[in-house]
Amino acid sequence: MAAPPVPARDPAAEGALRQGIDLLQLGRVSEAEPLLRMAYASIGDRPDVLHFLAVSAMQRNDAREAELLWKRAIGRDPKEPMLRYNYGIALQGLGRLDDAIREWRQALRLSPDNIDARLRVAAALRENNRLAAAEREYVELIQICNRPQTAERIAPEVLRQARVMARSSLGYLLYLLGRNDDALVVFDAALVDLPNNDPMRPAVLGDRALSLDMVGRSDEAIVGFEGALQLAPANAKLHNGIGHVLLRAGRAVEAEAAFRRAQELDPSFAEATRNVARARGEQGDSAGALDHLALAHQTDPDDTDTLYDMTTLALELGEPQRAVAVLEPFLQRHPDDARALNNLGIAYLMTDRAGDAHATMRKAYKLMPDEPLVLTNLGRALVALDRAQEAEPLHRKALKLQPGDPRLIGHMGNCQLALGNVEKAHALYVEAQTNHPSNADARLGLERIEAMRAMSGEGPT
């Protein structure tokens, strides 16, 4: 940021400021900050001094102090775009994404050629799941980069990098939106601007390969990842990506090797660990899959995908206590996660804690009143509490929302049996088993009915 033309009142303070700025640029924050504060004590609220104090606060990861300093600087110089841009970064660090976007847009009004601000706006919109708005921003930035008048104002290398960033980001956004044919066109355009030695090229090749896989060109996708890995063999995300494609292609052993390589390169990469679990599961090793999901959960306890996969598999394998052990502490941190509440409710049912299951499922129901599995699991808890009459309408609603689901049909059979409607229960069990022969509720329910009939002297049906 250019400092305003204020005459130096104190040469020593100006010297301290200059030295502090030089140290900041070298990343030596602890040495720079005392000099900057010394300059501030003499110079006061001059925008450039406030700016560099804010930069030092950000480098200390103190976004709150940086936000206050940049806000004061803007009060002194409201038309300086760089202050607005950096203020937006501090606001983003505080989780105030909409406020950050507002400041970056203000920076763009003051300086339309601020490419970094445009990229920040688009990325923030994508982060906020406003994908259509993010797409418009990236398209507009590409158009701006292609205008002849833009080339007159911005250095060619800066413009090239901006085009690549915009195109690669847009391509990945289109991949997320499922528009993979469009994504491939954008990725190909980005690659035109990327020489083999450009550090961005491997990532773009990898993202392009993901889109190739999604349009059914898995062999080309694997070749694409192999090319990317030749350029960046130590890139954990690329190994994870090729593993993903190999797994979809039914090559689970090779996929597992790729995921394990990603783990080796980045032990904190929870997604790679979760993918090892997927590969183990594809090879029939459910217990091994569960162990790897548990490891992934330890790596990132707040990763919800890992949590759901792990606890669901634990329940399927008949290990509800293992699910309880991770769900209870997670829900202390995230009490309104309905999917976690649903899995915990099932775990409580499996450990004969019907009262806890009912209380937990009621919380899930308040959050997701139209989710069929939540409805049926709340009904299951009520049946376990001998309140089948209250459970019946919940099961009916679940089946109306998701007709034909053998799990829901089996649970409705249990409810009807608890109500004494043996013939209805029998018909439901038969229906559930016809659609899904391994349905445990249907099999056990039919066995109970046969036992009841045998005790009453009735012959088997």
C-alpha positions, 0 to 999 in steps of 0.5 A: 500500500502506498503511504500517504504523502505525510512529511516525516515529523520524526526521522527516528520513527520513520526509520523504525517503521521502514526497518519494521516493514523490512523485517515483516517482509522477511517473516521476522514478526517478533522483531518487526512488531516492537519497531512498528509499535515504536513508530506508531507511538510517535506517528499515531493513526497514520493509515500505513502504520496501522496497515503494517501493524495489522499485517504483523497481527495477521502473521501472529494469527490474531485476526481480531486485532488485525480487523480492528487496526484495518478498520481504523486505517479505513476510517482515516483513508476510506478510498484506499483499496488495499486496506479494504482488501486486507480488511476483508481477509481479516473478516474472513479469518473471523468467520464473517464471510459475507462482510469479507465479500462486501469489503472485497467488492468495495475494493473492486469498486475502487480498483477494478483491476484488483484480480486478487479481490475478484478471486477472493470473492469467487472463492468465498462464494464457493466456500459458502456454497453459493455455487452459481454466484461463484461461477458468475464471478469466475466467468467474469474474471476470465472475460476481464483477463481476455480483454485487450485493455486489461493487457495494457494495464496488467503485466503479462505474467500476472494476467496469465496466472490470474487466467489459470487460477480463474479457469482451474477454479471454475473447472473444479466448481463445474466438477462439483456441480456435476457439469463435467463436460463443461469442466473439461473444456475449462480445464483444457483452456487452463492447461494451454497457459500452463507449462510443464514446470508450472507448479499449478499444472499437476493440480489442474491435471488431477482435477481434470482427471476427476472430471474425465472419470465422472464422464466414464473415461476412467482409463484416460483419468488414470493416465491423467493422474499418472501424468500429474504424479510424474510432475509431482510424485510427493503430492498426497492429494494426487495419490488420493485422487488416482486411488479414488478413480481406481476404486470406482474402476473396481481395482480396489487393491491398487486403490488401497496402495494409492491411498496408503501412499497418500497417508505416508506423504501426509499422515494428517490426511484424514480423507486418505485414511477414510479411503483406505477403509473404503478399499478394505471394505471393497475387499471384504475386510469390514473389520479392517475398514472400521479400524481405519475409519477409527484412525481417520476419526482420531486424525480429524475428530470433527470430520463428519463424513468419517464420523458417519461412515465409522459409526454406521459401519460399527452399527452394521458390524454389531459394535454399538459401544464403539459408535457411542464412544465417538458419538457422545463426545462429538455431540457435546461439541456439535449438539445439533448434528441430526445424522450423528444423533440418529446414529447415537439413537440406534446405538442406544437401542442396540444396547437396551437404553430405550429411554436414552434412544428416545430422548436422542431421537426426539432431538434428531426429529426436531432438526429433521422432521421429514427424514424417513430414517429419523422418523422410523428410528424414533418409532423404534424407540417408542416401540422399545418403550411399549408405546407402539401406538405413538410409533405407528404414525411415525412409521407410516409417515416414513414409508410415505416419504420413502415407499418400498424401503425394506428397512422401514417396512421391517421396522413397521412390521415390528411396530404392528407385532407390538400392537398385536396385529400379527397378520399385518406384521407377517405380511410386512416381514414377507414384503421386506424379506422379498425385497431384501432377503438379508433383512434381519428385522424381517427374518427375526420377526418371522421367527418370532411369529412362528414361535408364537404360533407354535406355542399356541398350537397353530401349525406353521404358515 
